[in-house]
Amino acid sequence: MILVLGGLFLSVSTEQAPRAAGGSLTGNSQSESASAPSGDIQRLLAALEKDPNDRAAMNALTRRLLFSQQFAEAQELNARVLKLDPTDVEGRTYAAVLMSASGKQQGAAEALDTITSEHPDFADAWFFRGMIAMQSGDSGKTLEVWARFVEVAPPSPRRYRIEQMLESMKQRNESQESSN
């Protein structure tokens, strides 16, 4: 167990190369995880060392791994969370993100639609659903979903970026409509 946790720490704390064309599902270039304080990662690993079934720590670490595009490691942790509790909303959300990362966009979108319907205040589900809509080129759905994300997400740099993107997308859509 210590070797696995040590390996996870090394993989999370090392910088990842940017994802190839197609971009990151997480919407980050180098990722938030790369700039995350290693103390936070160490805290999560210590929590898992103390209690290997700590779902909150596993979910938090899975989220960091997703944002740093370390999908194999995220998949391993996510599978453990869902084995402990198949109804865990974070675990289900991150499973949908992993599904999307493996090329199953439609299934991931449907899973996230279900989660946002069941848990309308869970910001991560709205964020990732917006990413899938944006990657599929559905600007209407992206605007709709991210507007909801902005409503439920706590203040953060990500929410601020999404607010800016929404404003830019709305202006672009309005200018396209007025030119038609």
C-alpha positions as CSV (number, residue, x, y, z in Angstrom):
1,M,0.0,0.0,0.0
2,I,2.8,2.4,0.9
3,L,4.4,1.7,-2.5
4,V,1.2,2.5,-4.3
5,L,0.7,5.7,-2.4
6,G,4.3,6.7,-3.0
7,G,3.9,6.0,-6.7
8,L,0.7,8.1,-6.8
9,F,2.5,10.9,-5.0
10,L,5.4,10.8,-7.5
11,S,3.0,10.8,-10.5
12,V,0.8,13.6,-9.1
13,S,3.7,15.8,-8.1
14,T,5.6,15.5,-11.5
15,E,4.6,17.8,-14.3
16,Q,2.7,16.2,-17.2
17,A,3.2,17.0,-20.9
18,P,0.3,18.9,-22.5
19,R,-2.4,16.6,-24.0
20,A,-2.3,16.3,-27.8
21,A,-4.8,17.8,-30.2
22,G,-8.3,17.3,-28.9
23,G,-7.3,19.1,-25.7
24,S,-8.0,18.3,-22.1
25,L,-11.4,17.4,-20.9
26,T,-10.6,19.2,-17.7
27,G,-10.2,22.6,-19.4
28,N,-6.7,23.2,-18.1
29,S,-3.5,23.6,-20.0
30,Q,-0.9,22.3,-17.5
31,S,-3.6,21.7,-15.0
32,E,-4.5,22.9,-11.6
33,S,-2.8,19.9,-10.0
34,A,0.6,20.9,-11.3
35,S,0.3,24.2,-9.4
36,A,-1.3,22.6,-6.4
37,P,0.7,22.7,-3.2
38,S,2.4,19.4,-2.6
39,G,1.4,19.8,1.0
40,D,-2.2,19.2,0.0
41,I,-1.3,16.0,-1.9
42,Q,0.8,14.9,1.0
43,R,-2.2,15.4,3.3
44,L,-4.4,13.3,1.0
45,L,-1.8,10.6,0.8
46,A,-1.4,10.6,4.6
47,A,-5.2,10.3,5.0
48,L,-5.2,7.3,2.7
49,E,-2.3,5.8,4.5
50,K,-4.2,6.2,7.8
51,D,-7.5,4.9,6.3
52,P,-7.2,3.2,2.9
53,N,-11.0,3.5,2.6
54,D,-11.2,7.2,3.0
55,R,-13.5,8.1,0.1
56,A,-13.2,11.8,0.5
57,A,-9.4,11.6,0.2
58,M,-9.6,9.2,-2.7
59,N,-12.1,11.5,-4.5
60,A,-9.9,14.6,-3.9
61,L,-6.8,12.8,-5.2
62,T,-8.8,11.4,-8.2
63,R,-9.8,14.9,-9.0
64,R,-6.2,16.1,-8.9
65,L,-5.2,13.2,-11.1
66,L,-7.9,14.1,-13.6
67,F,-6.8,17.7,-13.8
68,S,-3.2,16.6,-14.4
69,Q,-4.5,14.1,-17.1
70,Q,-3.2,11.1,-15.2
71,F,-6.1,8.9,-16.2
72,A,-4.7,5.5,-15.4
73,E,-4.0,6.4,-11.8
74,A,-7.4,8.3,-11.5
75,Q,-9.1,5.2,-12.9
76,E,-7.6,3.0,-10.2
77,L,-8.6,5.3,-7.3
78,N,-12.0,5.9,-8.8
79,A,-12.7,2.1,-9.1
80,R,-11.8,1.8,-5.4
81,V,-14.3,4.6,-4.5
82,L,-17.1,3.0,-6.5
83,K,-16.4,-0.4,-5.1
84,L,-16.9,1.1,-1.6
85,D,-20.0,3.0,-2.6
86,P,-21.4,2.8,-6.1
87,T,-23.7,5.7,-5.4
88,D,-20.9,8.1,-4.5
89,V,-21.7,11.3,-6.5
90,E,-18.1,12.4,-6.9
91,G,-17.0,8.9,-7.8
92,R,-19.8,8.6,-10.4
93,T,-18.9,12.1,-11.8
94,Y,-15.2,11.2,-12.1
95,A,-16.1,7.8,-13.7
96,A,-18.0,9.8,-16.4
97,V,-15.0,12.0,-16.9
98,L,-12.8,8.9,-17.4
99,M,-15.4,7.5,-19.8
100,S,-15.2,10.7,-21.8
101,A,-11.4,10.5,-21.7
102,S,-11.5,7.1,-23.2
103,G,-13.6,8.4,-26.2
104,K,-17.1,7.5,-25.0
105,Q,-18.5,11.1,-25.1
106,Q,-22.2,10.2,-25.5
107,G,-22.2,7.8,-22.5
108,A,-20.3,10.3,-20.4
109,A,-22.7,13.1,-21.3
110,E,-25.7,10.9,-20.4
111,A,-24.1,9.8,-17.1
112,L,-23.4,13.5,-16.2
113,D,-26.9,14.5,-17.2
114,T,-28.2,11.9,-14.8
115,I,-25.9,13.1,-12.0
116,T,-26.9,16.8,-12.5
117,S,-30.5,15.9,-12.4
118,E,-30.1,13.9,-9.2
119,H,-27.6,16.4,-7.6
120,P,-28.3,19.8,-9.1
121,D,-25.9,21.6,-6.8
122,F,-22.9,19.4,-7.5
123,A,-20.7,21.9,-9.4
124,D,-18.1,19.4,-10.8
125,A,-20.8,17.5,-12.7
126,W,-22.0,20.7,-14.3
127,F,-18.4,21.7,-15.1
128,F,-17.5,18.5,-16.8
129,R,-20.8,18.3,-18.6
130,G,-20.0,21.7,-20.0
131,M,-16.6,20.5,-21.2
132,I,-18.2,17.6,-23.1
133,A,-20.7,20.0,-24.7
134,M,-17.9,22.4,-25.7
135,Q,-15.8,19.6,-27.2
136,S,-18.8,18.3,-29.2
137,G,-19.3,21.8,-30.6
138,D,-22.7,22.3,-29.0
139,S,-22.4,26.0,-28.0
140,G,-26.1,26.2,-26.9
141,K,-25.7,23.3,-24.5
142,T,-22.3,24.6,-23.3
143,L,-23.9,28.0,-22.5
144,E,-26.8,26.3,-20.7
145,V,-24.7,23.9,-18.6
146,W,-22.0,26.4,-17.7
147,A,-24.6,29.0,-16.7
148,R,-25.8,26.5,-14.1
149,F,-22.2,25.7,-13.1
150,V,-21.6,29.4,-12.4
151,E,-24.8,29.5,-10.3
152,V,-23.8,26.6,-8.0
153,A,-20.0,26.8,-8.0
154,P,-18.3,28.5,-5.1
155,P,-16.1,31.5,-6.0
156,S,-12.9,30.3,-7.6
157,P,-10.5,31.0,-10.5
158,R,-12.3,28.3,-12.5
159,R,-15.7,29.8,-12.0
160,Y,-14.3,33.2,-12.9
161,R,-12.8,31.8,-16.1
162,I,-16.1,30.1,-17.0
163,E,-18.0,33.4,-16.4
164,Q,-15.6,35.1,-18.8
165,M,-16.0,32.3,-21.4
166,L,-19.8,32.5,-21.1
167,E,-19.8,36.3,-21.7
168,S,-17.5,35.8,-24.7
169,M,-19.7,33.0,-26.1
170,K,-22.8,35.1,-25.6
171,Q,-21.3,38.1,-27.4
172,R,-20.1,35.9,-30.3
173,N,-23.6,34.3,-30.6
174,E,-25.2,37.7,-30.6
175,S,-22.9,39.1,-33.2
176,Q,-23.5,36.1,-35.4
177,E,-27.2,36.4,-35.1
178,S,-27.2,40.1,-35.9
179,S,-25.1,39.5,-39.0
180,N,-27.5,36.9,-40.3
